[in-house]
C-alpha cells in the first residue's frame, strides 16, 4: 500500500513538473516591489540575485556539471531565442527531475511486480541526464531556425536601407527608417530595439548592428554593418554595395529553400514507394495463399 501511495505521489509530481512550462506565472506587485528593495544579495559568480524559487533552482542547476552526452547551448543561441541562462537552467532541472521521476515510478512498479534490479538507481540518473538534454536540443533547434529566419530578414532590411540611401537620406537616418518599416517581423523589432538603445547611448548605428551580430552570431548582419560603417566613416557610395549584398542574401535564401524542398520531396517519394511495396506485398501474399490452398 505504501509503495502504491508513493508511486501515485511520484506520478503527480512528474506530471506537474512536465506541465509547469505550459502555464505562465502571474506577476505579483507586492513581491516585485519587495525584490527591488535596497538590500540585494548577488551571487559572486553569476552576478545576479535569485529572487524566487525558480531562480534559485536555476542557479543551483547552473552550478552542476554539464551533460556529457549533448553539446552545450551557447550564449549566442540563448540571446537569439530571447532566453536567459537562468531560465534555461530552470527548464533543464524541470525536465531532468520530471523524467527522473517517471523512471523512478517505473522502477517502483517493477519492484512491486517482483523484479529486483540493482541497476535501477543508475537508470534514474541516466533518465535525469536525458531530461536535461531535452531543453538543450530544443534550444539549439529553435536557434537554428531563428538564425536562418534572421538572415533572410537581414536581406530585406539591407535592401530597404539601400532604397532610403537612394532617396538621398544619410546612412544613419536610412538605417533607422528601414528598421521601422515592419512591426510584424520580430527581426525588424529586434533591430529597432538595438538602434533605439544605441540612440540613447550616443552610439553609432553600425557599431550597434555589429554588437547585435556578435551577440546572436548572424554573419549576414555583420556584413551589413560593415557596409554601413564604410559609408559612415569614409563617405563611400553604398547603394550598389547594399543592393548587391541584399540580392546575394536573397538568392542564398532561395537556394536553401529549394534544397530543403528537394529533401522533403525525396523523403515523401521514398515513403510513397515503401507504402506501395507494402501494399504490393500484401496483394501478392494473399494471391500466393489462395493459389496454395486451391484444390487444383
C-alpha positions in Angstrom: 0.0 0.0 0.0 2.9 2.4 0.9 4.5 1.7 -2.5 1.3 2.4 -4.3 0.8 5.7 -2.5 4.5 6.6 -3.1 4.1 5.7 -6.8 1.0 7.8 -7.2 2.7 10.8 -5.5 5.7 10.5 -7.8 3.4 10.3 -10.9 1.6 13.5 -9.8 4.9 15.3 -9.1 6.4 14.2 -12.5 3.2 15.3 -14.4 3.2 18.7 -12.6 6.9 19.3 -13.4 6.5 18.5 -17.1 3.3 20.6 -17.4 4.7 23.6 -15.5 6.3 25.3 -18.5 2.9 25.3 -20.3 1.5 27.7 -17.7 2.8 31.2 -17.3 3.1 32.6 -13.8 1.1 35.7 -12.9 3.3 38.5 -11.6 2.5 39.8 -8.1 3.1 43.5 -7.5 3.9 43.2 -3.8 6.5 40.5 -4.4 8.0 42.5 -7.2 8.3 45.6 -5.0 10.0 43.6 -2.3 12.5 42.3 -4.8 13.5 45.8 -5.7 14.5 46.6 -2.1 17.6 48.4 -1.0 19.5 45.3 0.0 20.1 42.8 -2.7 22.3 39.7 -2.4 24.2 39.0 -5.6 25.9 35.8 -6.4 29.7 36.4 -7.0 29.9 34.0 -10.0 26.7 34.7 -11.9 26.3 38.5 -11.0 22.6 38.3 -10.4 20.3 37.8 -7.4 17.9 34.8 -7.2 14.7 36.3 -6.0 12.2 33.4 -6.3 12.2 29.6 -6.2 12.6 29.3 -9.9 15.7 31.5 -9.9 17.2 29.5 -7.0 16.6 26.2 -8.8 18.1 27.6 -12.0 21.1 29.0 -10.2 21.6 25.6 -8.5 21.4 23.9 -11.9 24.0 26.3 -13.4 26.5 25.1 -10.8 26.1 21.4 -11.8 28.5 19.9 -14.4 27.2 19.9 -18.0 25.5 16.9 -19.5 28.3 15.0 -21.4 26.0 13.4 -24.0 24.9 16.6 -25.7 26.8 19.8 -26.7 26.3 22.8 -24.6 23.9 25.6 -25.7 25.9 28.7 -26.5 25.1 32.2 -25.1 24.5 33.3 -28.7 21.8 30.8 -29.2 20.1 31.8 -25.9 20.3 35.5 -26.9 18.8 34.8 -30.3 15.7 33.0 -28.9 15.3 35.5 -26.1 16.0 33.2 -23.2 18.3 33.8 -20.2 20.8 31.3 -18.9 18.8 31.2 -15.6 15.5 30.3 -17.4 17.2 27.7 -19.5 18.9 26.1 -16.4 15.5 26.0 -14.7 13.9 24.2 -17.7 16.8 21.7 -17.6 16.2 21.0 -13.9 12.4 20.8 -14.6 12.7 18.2 -17.4 15.5 16.4 -15.6 13.6 15.8 -12.4 10.3 15.1 -14.3 11.8 12.3 -16.5 13.8 11.0 -13.5 10.5 10.9 -11.6 8.9 8.9 -14.3 11.8 6.5 -14.3 11.5 6.1 -10.6 7.9 5.3 -10.9 8.7 2.6 -13.5 11.4 1.2 -11.1 8.9 1.1 -8.2 6.3 -0.6 -10.3 8.8 -3.2 -11.5 9.8 -3.8 -7.8 6.2 -4.3 -6.9 5.9 -6.8 -9.7 8.7 -8.8 -8.2 11.6 -7.7 -10.4 14.6 -6.8 -8.4 17.4 -5.0 -10.2 20.4 -3.2 -8.8 20.7 -1.1 -11.9 17.5 1.0 -11.1 19.4 3.8 -9.4 21.7 4.1 -12.4 18.7 4.2 -14.8 17.2 7.0 -12.8 20.5 9.0 -13.1 20.6 8.4 -16.8 16.9 9.5 -17.1 17.8 12.7 -15.2 20.6 13.4 -17.7 18.3 12.6 -20.7 15.8 15.0 -19.3 18.4 17.8 -19.0 19.3 17.2 -22.7 15.7 17.9 -23.9 15.8 21.7 -23.4 19.3 21.9 -24.9 18.2 20.2 -28.0 15.0 22.3 -28.3 17.0 25.5 -27.8 19.6 24.5 -30.4 16.8 23.7 -32.9 14.9 27.0 -32.2 18.2 28.9 -32.6 19.0 27.2 -35.9 15.6 28.1 -37.4 15.7 31.6 -35.9 19.1 32.3 -37.2 18.0 31.2 -40.7 15.0 33.5 -40.5 17.0 36.4 -39.2 19.4 36.0 -42.1 16.5 36.2 -44.5 15.1 39.3 -42.7 18.5 41.0 -42.9 18.4 40.6 -46.6 15.1 42.6 -46.8 16.5 45.1 -44.2 19.6 45.8 -46.4 17.5 46.4 -49.5 15.3 48.8 -47.5 18.4 50.7 -46.4 19.6 50.9 -50.0 16.2 52.3 -51.0 16.4 55.0 -48.3 20.0 55.8 -49.4 19.0 56.2 -53.0 16.4 58.7 -51.9 19.2 60.9 -50.5 18.9 60.0 -46.8 22.0 59.9 -44.6 23.2 56.4 -43.7 22.1 56.8 -40.1 18.7 58.0 -41.0 18.4 55.3 -43.7 19.2 52.5 -41.2 16.8 53.9 -38.6 14.0 54.5 -41.2 14.4 51.0 -42.6 14.1 49.4 -39.2 10.6 51.0 -38.7 9.1 49.6 -41.9 7.7 46.4 -40.4 6.1 45.9 -37.0 5.1 42.3 -37.5 8.5 40.8 -38.1 10.5 40.0 -35.0 13.7 40.5 -36.9 12.9 44.2 -37.6 11.7 44.6 -34.0 14.9 43.3 -32.6 17.0 45.6 -34.9 14.8 48.6 -34.0 15.3 47.9 -30.3 19.1 47.8 -30.7 19.1 51.0 -32.7 16.9 52.8 -30.1 19.2 51.8 -27.4 22.2 53.0 -29.5 20.5 56.4 -29.9 20.2 56.9 -26.2 23.7 55.7 -25.6 25.2 58.0 -28.3 26.4 55.0 -30.2 26.8 54.8 -34.0 24.3 52.6 -35.8 27.0 50.4 -37.4 28.6 49.7 -34.0 25.1 48.7 -32.6 24.5 46.4 -35.6 27.9 44.8 -35.2 27.3 44.2 -31.5 24.0 42.6 -32.2 25.6 40.4 -34.9 28.2 39.2 -32.4 25.6 38.6 -29.7 23.4 36.4 -31.8 26.1 35.2 -34.3 24.4 36.2 -37.5 27.1 36.8 -40.2 24.7 38.5 -42.6 24.1 41.3 -40.1 27.8 41.7 -39.6 28.2 42.1 -43.3 25.5 44.8 -43.4 27.1 46.7 -40.5 30.5 46.6 -42.4 29.0 48.2 -45.5 27.2 50.9 -43.4 30.4 51.6 -41.4 32.2 52.2 -44.7 29.7 54.8 -45.7 29.5 56.4 -42.3 33.3 56.8 -41.9 34.6 57.3 -45.4 31.5 58.8 -47.1 31.5 56.0 -49.7 28.6 55.3 -52.0 26.9 52.3 -50.6 23.8 51.9 -52.7 25.3 49.4 -55.2 27.0 47.5 -52.4 23.8 47.3 -50.4 21.8 46.2 -53.4 24.3 43.5 -54.2 24.5 42.3 -50.7 20.7 42.1 -50.4 20.4 40.3 -53.7 23.1 37.7 -52.6 21.3 37.1 -49.3 18.0 36.7 -51.1 19.5 34.3 -53.7 21.2 32.3 -50.9 17.9 32.0 -49.0 16.1 30.8 -52.2 18.8 28.2 -52.8 18.4 26.9 -49.2 14.7 26.8 -49.6 15.0 24.8 -52.9 17.4 22.4 -51.2 15.1 21.9 -48.3 12.2 21.4 -50.6 14.1 18.8 -52.6 15.0 16.9 -49.4 11.3 16.9 -48.3 10.3 15.7 -51.8 12.8 12.9 -51.7 11.6 11.8 -48.3 8.0 11.8 -49.5 8.9 9.8 -52.6 10.7 7.2 -50.6 7.8 6.8 -48.2 5.3 6.5 -51.0 7.5 3.8 -52.6 7.6 2.0 -49.3 3.8 2.1 -48.9 3.4 0.9 -52.5 5.8 -2.0 -51.9 3.9 -2.9 -48.6 0.5 -3.0 -50.4 2.0 -4.9 -53.3 3.5 -7.4 -50.9 0.1 -7.8 -49.2 -1.6 -8.4 -52.5 1.0 -11.0 -53.6 0.9 -12.7 -50.3 -2.9 -13.1 -50.4 -2.6 -14.3 -54.0 0.0 -17.0 -53.1 -2.0 -18.1 -50.2 -5.1 -18.6 -52.4 -3.1 -20.4 -55.0 -1.5 -22.7 -52.4 -5.0 -23.5 -50.9 -6.6 -24.2 -54.2 -7.5 -27.9 -54.8 -6.2 -27.6 -58.3 
